[in-house]
């Protein structure tokens, strides 16, 4: 009987770590790669008979969704649709129907244990909401302004060195290529009238010693120090150095900060969180943001942290 459901896509390497652990522990699981929902898989919600099923047509398997006790929501993708005979309006209609079809799956599984609930993840993805909660809990937060009001921006940028970064995500999907917008230093000579067309996220620049990534799984803490200041490309945004040989170390966090990290995830109704800090040269930790469904496999590989074990234990328990 399938008790654990993994919701993701075929290319999600992080879920591979969980698959390996669950297999070692001989736990029955099913990996639903959502891009297969119109080909390999089907869902059936029979409200008359109260039967809710997930079908694997290749393996000829039917999974009773009421049997699912734990869910790991990772990186679902939209299913592939045959667009050959669809107008643009019809395509939009079909995609909308599929979206709410999949949303129905999440609602039917609402009583299962989730790492973490898709609805909690969506709320926690708001960086504005994160900053509100972080300040309420007592984290140190850099001076921040998010605005499209020119006078407010002018007053804010007078004295400080600032960075700018995206409010949501830095991914730009153009027709022929994808681009990434990284956190960068703000040029005070910039034409501020441009912010009226696009709200801008300003934040005090912290002269940092290192970046810190804290992965939280339940009450387990996995802190990593990122030696971001060793390369010019990564000094402002360490993610800008994918091709560089960044070094990482395990570190111990102060007890108060460990407690705050766990408090933050609980306040956001998350069982997992990837929290980013910077540590300045005086040893102060400044909260930047939390990714409620962030990547962690690279930390496990680099630092031999057993994050996958902690996640699997929660799914099993």
N, C-alpha and C positions, 0 to 999 in steps of 0.2 A: 504494500500500500504506500503510495507517494504521500509523504508528509511535508516535504520542503520544496518550495517552488522558487526558482531563480528566474527573474524577469530581466532580460537584457538583449544583446544582439550578438551575432556570430563573432564579431571582431573584438569583443570585450575581453582582453587578456586578464584583467583583474578577476573576473568571474572564474577563469580557468583555475586560479589558486584555490577558490572555494570548492570547485568541482573535485579537485585533487584531494583536498582534506576530507570532504564528505565521502568520497570513494574509499579512502583509507579507513574511515570509521565505519564503513559498511552501512551508511545511512541512505535510504531510498530518497532520491530527489528527482526533479524534472527541470531541465533548463529550457525555458521558453524564449527562443529568439524571435522577437515580435515581428521582424521583417518576413517571417514565414507564415504569418497568420492567414494568408489567403491561399497558400500553396500546401505546405506540409501540415499546418495546424488548422484547427477550427475550434470555435467556442459555441456552446449551445446553452441558452438560458430558458428552461421550460418552467414557467411560473405556474402552470396548471398542475404539474406533477411535482413541483419543487425539486427539479433535477437540474443541476448546474454542472456542466462538463467541459473539459478540455480534451480535444482529440488529437492524437498524433496519427495521421493517416498513413505515414510510411511504416510505422511500427505496429499499426493496428491496435493502438492502446487508447483506452478511455480513462481519464482521471476525474474522479468525483471531487469537485472543488470544495465540498464540505469536509473532505478528509485533510485538506491542506492546513497545517498548524503553524507554519512559519514561512515568511516570504522575504526574499532579498531583492529589493527593487534597485536595479543598477543603471543600465543604459538602453532602454527600449528604443527601437526605431520604428518608423511607420512601415507597414507592409508595402511590397511592390504591387502596383496596380497596372493593369493593361490599359494604356491610355490611347490605344490606336483609334478607337471609334468614339472617343469622348471629346466633347467640346470643353473649353476651359471652365465653363460654369458647371458642367456635369462632373468634371474631375474634382472641382472644389466640393461639390455635393458629396461625392463618394468618399473623399478624404475626411470630410466632416462626420459622415456616418461611421467610418472606421474608428475615428478618434473617440466617439462616444460609446462605441462597441467595446473598445479596450478599457475606457473609463468604467464601464459596467463591471468588468472583471475586478478592478480595484475595489469597487464598492461591495461586491459579493464576498470578497476576501477580507472585509473590514474587521472581522472578529479574530483573524489570525494575528500572530506576532510578526511585526514588520521591522526590518532594518533598512531604512526607517519608512514610515508611511509616506506615500507619494504626496499626500496633501500637506503633511508637516514639512516635507522637503521643499515644496513649492513656496510655502510661507517663509521658510527660513532662508530661501535664496535671495530675498530682498535685502540688499546691503544697507538700505536706510533703516529697515526694521532691526537688522542685526546690531547696528550702531546704537539704536535706542536701548535695546536689551543689554548690550555690553556696558553701557554707561550706567544703567540702573543697577547692575550687579557689582560695579566697582572696578572694572578694568580701566587701566590707563588707555586713553584713546587720543591719537593725534588731533590737533585742532582741525576741524573739517567744515567745509561749506559745499553744499550741492545746490546749484542755482542756475537760472537763466536770466537773473536780474542784474543788470550791469552795475548799478550803484552798489549793491551788496558785494559783488565780486571786487570792485575797485577798493572798497573799504577793507576787504579781507586780505588782499594781496599786497598791501602797502609795505609791510615790514619783513615778512618771512620769506624764506626759500620754500617753494611749494612743488608738489607733484600733482599731476592730473592722471585720472584713471577712469575706466568705464564704470558706469553705474550697474550694469547687468553683466554683460560678457564682452570680451574683446574680439569676438569672431565677426568678420565681415565676409559674407558669402556673395561674391560676385558671380556672374554667369560663367566665367572661364577659370576663375581661381578663387582661393580663399586667402584672407589676410588676417593677421592678428594685431590688435592694438594693445601694446604693453603699457604698464605704468611708466611715465616719463617725467622729466623735470619740466616745470612750466616756465616758458619764456615770457618775462614780464613785458616784452615789447610786442607781444601778440595783439592782434586786433580783437578786443573784447566784445565788439558788437556781434561777433560770430556766435557767442553763447546764447543769444536770443533765439537762434534757430535750433540749438541743441543744448539741453541742460548739461552742465559740466560739474564734475566731481573734483573739487580742490581739497588738498590735504597738506598739512605741514610736512616738510621734508625732515625726517629723523636721520641724523648723522649716525648711522648704525655700525655696530660691530659685526653683526651677523643677522641672518633671517632664521626664524624658528618655525618649524611645522610640528604641530601637536595633533596626533591622530587619537581620537577618543572612541573607544568601543565599550558601551555601557559604562562601567566604573573603571575600566582599564585605560591607562594613559601611555602613549608611545611618542615621546618627544625626540625631535631630530634637529640638530643644528646644521644649518646650510652655510658653508663658507663662501657666501655670495660676494664678498669684497675682494676676492683674489683675482677677479677678471673685470675689466672695465664694462663689458657688456651686461654683467649681472649685478652691478652695484646698486642700481635703482630697482630693477625687477629681475629676480633670480631666474624666472622662467624664460628669460630672453637668452639663456645660455644652453639650449638643448644639446648643442654639438660640442660643448666644452666639458672638460673633465672636472666638474664641480665635486668638491669633497663634502662628505657628510659625517657627523658624529652623533652617537647617542649622548644625551645629556640628562642631568637631573634638574627638574624644575623646583622652584620654591613650593612648599606645601600649599601656601595660600593660592598660588596660581593653578596648581593641580585641581584644587577644590573649585575654583572659578570656572575652569574648563568643563568640569563635570556638571556644574550648576547651569552653565550656558546651554549645553546640549539638552539637559532635562527641561529647562525653561522653554526651549524651542521644540519640545516633544520629539527629540531625536534619540536614536540609539547609537548613532554614529555621527562623527563630525571631524573635519580636517580644518584645524584652526591655524591661521597665519599670524605670527607676531614679528616685530623687529625688536632686537635688543640693542640699546644704545651703548655708548662707550662708558657710561656710568653703571651699566648693569640693569637699567630699567627695561621692562617688557611692555611694548605698546601693541595693543590689539589692532589688527587690520581688518580681518574678515574671517568668516567661517564658511567653508564649502560643505553643505550638508550631505553631499554624495560624492566626495572627492576621491581622487586616485590615491591608492596606498601601496600597491604592489611594489613600486619602485623603492619605497622605504623598507619594506620587508626584505627585498633583495640586497639593498645596499648595507643595511645595518643588522640583518638577521633578527629583526623583530618578528614575533610570531603573531602578526595581526590576523592572518587568516584563521589561525586556531581560535582566537578570541571571538571572531565573527561566527565561526562554525559552532562553537560552544553555546553561543546565544541562540542560534537557530535550532539547535538540538534541544536545549533546555526548555 
